[in-house]
Amino acid sequence: MSGRGVWLRARARLRRFPVALAACGDQAAAYGRCVAAAAAGPAELRRDACLEEFQALRECFARAVRLGPN
């Protein structure tokens, strides 16, 4: 049994990533700012510290992939 189909699907998803990222620049920037702020200083980065921003980015990616390149 070959895993070739798995790699082909993975490559296809990776090819769509730049388009999705370009469509979600604002959400990606907000998530990045949140993570940078949460990691700054002496405190450790906590799980779910930026959950709201991550969810917004994830939903935007899903929308961008569903709509595809227009």
DSSP file (Angstrom, degrees, kcal/mol; ACC not computed):
  #  RESIDUE AA STRUCTURE BP1 BP2  ACC     N-H-->O    O-->H-N    N-H-->O    O-->H-N    TCO  KAPPA ALPHA  PHI   PSI    X-CA   Y-CA   Z-CA
    1    1 A M              0   0    0      0, 0.0     2,-0.3     0, 0.0     0, 0.0   0.000 360.0 360.0 360.0 134.8    0.0    0.0    0.0
    2    2 A S        -     0   0    0      1,-0.1     3,-0.3     4,-0.0     4,-0.1  -0.759 360.0-153.2-104.8 145.6    1.4    3.4   -1.0
    3    3 A G     >  +     0   0    0     -2,-0.3     4,-1.6     1,-0.2     3,-0.5   0.184  66.2 111.6 -95.4  15.4    1.1    6.7    0.8
    4    4 A R  H  > S+     0   0    0      1,-0.2     4,-2.2     2,-0.2    -1,-0.2   0.884  72.1  55.7 -59.7 -41.0    1.4    8.7   -2.4
    5    5 A G  H  > S+     0   0    0     -3,-0.3     4,-2.1     1,-0.2    -1,-0.2   0.858 104.3  54.5 -60.3 -35.7   -2.2    9.9   -2.3
    6    6 A V  H  > S+     0   0    0     -3,-0.5     4,-2.3     1,-0.2    -1,-0.2   0.929 109.3  46.8 -63.3 -45.4   -1.7   11.3    1.2
    7    7 A W  H  X S+     0   0    0     -4,-1.6     4,-2.6     1,-0.2    -2,-0.2   0.870 110.0  53.2 -66.9 -37.1    1.3   13.3    0.0
    8    8 A L  H  X S+     0   0    0     -4,-2.2     4,-2.0     2,-0.2    -1,-0.2   0.915 111.3  46.0 -64.1 -42.2   -0.6   14.6   -3.1
    9    9 A R  H  X S+     0   0    0     -4,-2.1     4,-2.1     2,-0.2    -2,-0.2   0.897 112.4  51.1 -66.2 -40.3   -3.5   15.8   -0.9
   10   10 A A  H  X S+     0   0    0     -4,-2.3     4,-2.3     1,-0.2    -2,-0.2   0.920 110.3  48.8 -63.8 -43.5   -1.0   17.4    1.6
   11   11 A R  H  X S+     0   0    0     -4,-2.6     4,-2.0     1,-0.2    -1,-0.2   0.891 109.1  53.4 -63.4 -38.9    0.8   19.3   -1.3
   12   12 A A  H  X S+     0   0    0     -4,-2.0     4,-1.0     1,-0.2    -1,-0.2   0.908 110.1  47.5 -63.2 -41.4   -2.6   20.5   -2.7
   13   13 A R  H >X S+     0   0    0     -4,-2.1     4,-0.7     1,-0.2     3,-0.5   0.913 110.6  51.8 -65.1 -41.8   -3.5   21.9    0.7
   14   14 A L  H >< S+     0   0    0     -4,-2.3     3,-0.5     1,-0.2    -1,-0.2   0.833 103.8  57.7 -65.4 -31.8   -0.1   23.6    1.1
   15   15 A R  H 3< S+     0   0    0     -4,-2.0     4,-0.4     1,-0.2    -1,-0.2   0.809 105.8  50.7 -67.4 -28.2   -0.5   25.2   -2.3
   16   16 A R  H <X S+     0   0    0     -4,-1.0     4,-2.0    -3,-0.5     3,-0.3   0.658  89.9  84.1 -81.2 -15.7   -3.7   26.9   -1.1
   17   17 A F  H <X S+     0   0    0     -4,-0.7     4,-2.9    -3,-0.5     5,-0.2   0.892  84.5  52.6 -59.8 -46.2   -2.1   28.3    2.0
   18   18 A P  H  > S+     0   0    0      0, 0.0     4,-2.2     0, 0.0    -1,-0.2   0.886 110.7  49.0 -59.8 -36.5   -0.5   31.5    0.6
   19   19 A V  H  > S+     0   0    0     -4,-0.4     4,-1.8    -3,-0.3    -2,-0.2   0.923 113.1  46.6 -66.7 -44.0   -3.9   32.5   -0.9
   20   20 A A  H  X S+     0   0    0     -4,-2.0     4,-1.0     1,-0.2    -1,-0.2   0.905 112.3  50.3 -64.7 -41.3   -5.7   31.9    2.4
   21   21 A L  H  < S+     0   0    0     -4,-2.9     3,-0.5     1,-0.2    -1,-0.2   0.899 109.2  51.2 -64.6 -40.2   -3.0   33.7    4.3
   22   22 A A  H >< S+     0   0    0     -4,-2.2     3,-0.8    -5,-0.2    -1,-0.2   0.870 110.4  49.6 -64.3 -35.9   -3.2   36.7    1.9
   23   23 A A  H 3< S+     0   0    0     -4,-1.8    -1,-0.2     1,-0.2    -2,-0.2   0.696 115.6  43.9 -74.3 -18.3   -7.0   36.8    2.4
   24   24 A C  T 3X S+     0   0    0     -4,-1.0     4,-2.6    -3,-0.5    -1,-0.2  -0.089  70.2 128.2-119.4  33.0   -6.6   36.7    6.2
   25   25 A G  H <> S+     0   0    0     -3,-0.8     4,-2.4     1,-0.2     5,-0.2   0.877  73.5  50.9 -59.1 -41.6   -3.9   39.2    6.8
   26   26 A D  H  > S+     0   0    0      1,-0.2     4,-2.2     2,-0.2    -1,-0.2   0.922 113.1  44.9 -64.7 -43.4   -5.7   41.2    9.4
   27   27 A Q  H  > S+     0   0    0      2,-0.2     4,-2.3     1,-0.2    30,-0.2   0.893 113.2  51.0 -68.0 -39.1   -6.6   38.1   11.5
   28   28 A A  H  X S+     0   0    0     -4,-2.6     4,-2.5     1,-0.2    -2,-0.2   0.904 111.1  48.6 -64.2 -40.6   -3.1   36.7   11.2
   29   29 A A  H  X S+     0   0    0     -4,-2.4     4,-2.6    -5,-0.2    -2,-0.2   0.905 110.8  50.3 -65.9 -41.1   -1.6   40.1   12.3
   30   30 A A  H  X S+     0   0    0     -4,-2.2     4,-2.2     2,-0.2    -2,-0.2   0.912 112.2  47.4 -63.5 -42.0   -4.0   40.2   15.3
   31   31 A Y  H  X S+     0   0    0     -4,-2.3     4,-2.6    22,-0.2     5,-0.2   0.919 112.2  49.9 -65.2 -43.2   -3.1   36.7   16.3
   32   32 A G  H  X S+     0   0    0     -4,-2.5     4,-2.5     1,-0.2    -2,-0.2   0.909 110.4  49.5 -61.8 -42.7    0.6   37.4   16.0
   33   33 A R  H  X S+     0   0    0     -4,-2.6     4,-2.5     2,-0.2    -1,-0.2   0.909 111.5  50.0 -62.6 -41.2    0.3   40.6   18.1
   34   34 A C  H  X S+     0   0    0     -4,-2.2     4,-2.7     2,-0.2    -2,-0.2   0.935 112.2  46.0 -63.1 -47.1   -1.6   38.7   20.8
   35   35 A V  H  X S+     0   0    0     -4,-2.6     4,-2.0     2,-0.2    -2,-0.2   0.914 113.3  50.0 -63.6 -42.6    1.0   35.9   20.9
   36   36 A A  H  X S+     0   0    0     -4,-2.5     4,-1.0    -5,-0.2    -1,-0.2   0.917 113.6  45.6 -62.5 -42.8    3.9   38.4   21.0
   37   37 A A  H  < S+     0   0    0     -4,-2.5     3,-0.3     1,-0.2    -2,-0.2   0.895 113.4  49.4 -67.5 -39.5    2.2   40.4   23.8
   38   38 A A  H  < S+     0   0    0     -4,-2.7    -1,-0.2     1,-0.2    -2,-0.2   0.813 113.7  46.2 -70.0 -29.1    1.4   37.2   25.8
   39   39 A A  H  < S+     0   0    0     -4,-2.0    -1,-0.2    -5,-0.2    -2,-0.2   0.614  93.0  99.4 -88.7 -12.9    5.0   35.9   25.4
   40   40 A A  S  < S+     0   0    0     -4,-1.0     3,-0.3    -3,-0.3    -3,-0.0  -0.405  74.1  18.4 -74.0 149.4    6.6   39.2   26.4
   41   41 A G  S    S-     0   0    0      1,-0.2    -3,-0.0    -2,-0.1     0, 0.0  -0.286 109.6 -51.0  87.5-173.1    7.8   39.7   29.9
   42   42 A P  S    S+     0   0    0      0, 0.0    -1,-0.2     0, 0.0     2,-0.1   0.700 103.8  95.9 -77.2 -19.5    8.7   37.3   32.6
   43   43 A A  S    S-     0   0    0     -3,-0.3     2,-0.2     1,-0.1     3,-0.0  -0.388  76.7-116.7 -74.0 149.8    5.4   35.3   32.5
   44   44 A E        -     0   0    0      1,-0.1     2,-0.4    -2,-0.1    -1,-0.1  -0.503  34.0 -96.8 -81.3 153.8    5.1   32.1   30.4
   45   45 A L        -     0   0    0     -2,-0.2     2,-0.3    -6,-0.1    -6,-0.1  -0.582  44.4-145.8 -70.0 124.6    2.8   31.8   27.4
   46   46 A R    >   -     0   0    0     -2,-0.4     3,-1.6    -8,-0.1     4,-0.2  -0.677  19.8-100.9 -96.3 148.0   -0.4   30.2   28.6
   47   47 A R  T 3  S+     0   0    0     -2,-0.3    -1,-0.1     1,-0.3     4,-0.1  -0.395 107.9  13.8 -62.1 140.6   -2.5   27.8   26.6
   48   48 A D  T >  S+     0   0    0      1,-0.1     3,-1.1     2,-0.1    -1,-0.3   0.626  83.1 132.4  66.9  16.1   -5.6   29.5   25.1
   49   49 A A  T <  S+     0   0    0     -3,-1.6     3,-0.1     1,-0.3    -2,-0.1   0.837  85.6  26.1 -64.0 -31.1   -4.2   32.9   25.9
   50   50 A C  T 3> S+     0   0    0     -4,-0.2     4,-2.5     1,-0.1    -1,-0.3  -0.163  82.2 131.2-122.8  36.9   -5.1   34.0   22.3
   51   51 A L  H <> S+     0   0    0     -3,-1.1     4,-2.8     1,-0.2     5,-0.2   0.885  70.8  52.9 -61.6 -41.8   -7.9   31.6   21.7
   52   52 A E  H  > S+     0   0    0     -4,-0.2     4,-1.9     1,-0.2    -1,-0.2   0.922 112.7  44.2 -61.5 -44.9  -10.3   34.3   20.4
   53   53 A E  H  > S+     0   0    0      2,-0.2     4,-2.1     1,-0.2   -22,-0.2   0.885 113.5  51.5 -67.0 -38.9   -7.8   35.6   17.8
   54   54 A F  H  X S+     0   0    0     -4,-2.5     4,-2.8     2,-0.2    -2,-0.2   0.919 108.9  50.3 -64.3 -43.4   -6.8   32.0   16.8
   55   55 A Q  H  X S+     0   0    0     -4,-2.8     4,-2.5     1,-0.2     5,-0.2   0.898 109.7  50.9 -62.2 -40.4  -10.5   31.1   16.2
   56   56 A A  H  X S+     0   0    0     -4,-1.9     4,-2.0    -5,-0.2    -1,-0.2   0.910 112.7  46.5 -63.0 -41.9  -11.0   34.2   14.1
   57   57 A L  H  X S+     0   0    0     -4,-2.1     4,-2.5   -30,-0.2    -2,-0.2   0.913 112.2  50.2 -66.0 -43.3   -7.9   33.3   12.0
   58   58 A R  H  X S+     0   0    0     -4,-2.8     4,-2.3     1,-0.2    -2,-0.2   0.908 111.1  48.4 -62.8 -43.1   -9.0   29.6   11.7
   59   59 A E  H  X S+     0   0    0     -4,-2.5     4,-2.3     2,-0.2    -1,-0.2   0.887 111.0  51.3 -64.9 -38.8  -12.5   30.6   10.5
   60   60 A C  H  X S+     0   0    0     -4,-2.0     4,-2.7     2,-0.2    -2,-0.2   0.926 109.8  49.5 -64.4 -44.6  -11.0   33.1    8.0
   61   61 A F  H  X S+     0   0    0     -4,-2.5     4,-2.5     1,-0.2     5,-0.2   0.924 110.9  50.1 -58.5 -44.9   -8.8   30.3    6.6
   62   62 A A  H  X S+     0   0    0     -4,-2.3     4,-2.3     1,-0.2    -1,-0.2   0.906 112.4  47.2 -61.5 -41.9  -11.7   27.9    6.3
   63   63 A R  H  X S+     0   0    0     -4,-2.3     4,-2.5     2,-0.2     5,-0.2   0.918 112.0  50.0 -64.0 -43.9  -13.7   30.6    4.5
   64   64 A A  H  X S+     0   0    0     -4,-2.7     4,-1.8     1,-0.2    -2,-0.2   0.872 112.5  46.9 -64.7 -37.8  -10.9   31.4    2.2
   65   65 A V  H  < S+     0   0    0     -4,-2.5    -1,-0.2     2,-0.2    -2,-0.2   0.901 112.2  50.3 -71.5 -40.5  -10.3   27.7    1.3
   66   66 A R  H  < S+     0   0    0     -4,-2.3    -2,-0.2    -5,-0.2    -1,-0.2   0.916 114.9  43.0 -62.3 -43.9  -14.0   27.1    0.7
   67   67 A L  H  < S-     0   0    0     -4,-2.5    -1,-0.2    -5,-0.2    -2,-0.2   0.818  98.0-164.4 -73.7 -30.6  -14.3   30.1   -1.6
   68   68 A G     <  -     0   0    0     -4,-1.8     2,-0.3    -5,-0.2    -2,-0.1  -0.007  42.6 -30.7  70.8 178.0  -11.1   29.3   -3.4
   69   69 A P              0   0    0      0, 0.0   -49,-0.0     0, 0.0    -4,-0.0  -0.529 360.0 360.0 -71.1 126.8   -9.2   31.7   -5.6
   70   70 A N              0   0    0     -2,-0.3    -2,-0.0     0, 0.0    -3,-0.0   0.403 360.0 360.0-105.0 360.0  -11.6   34.1   -7.3
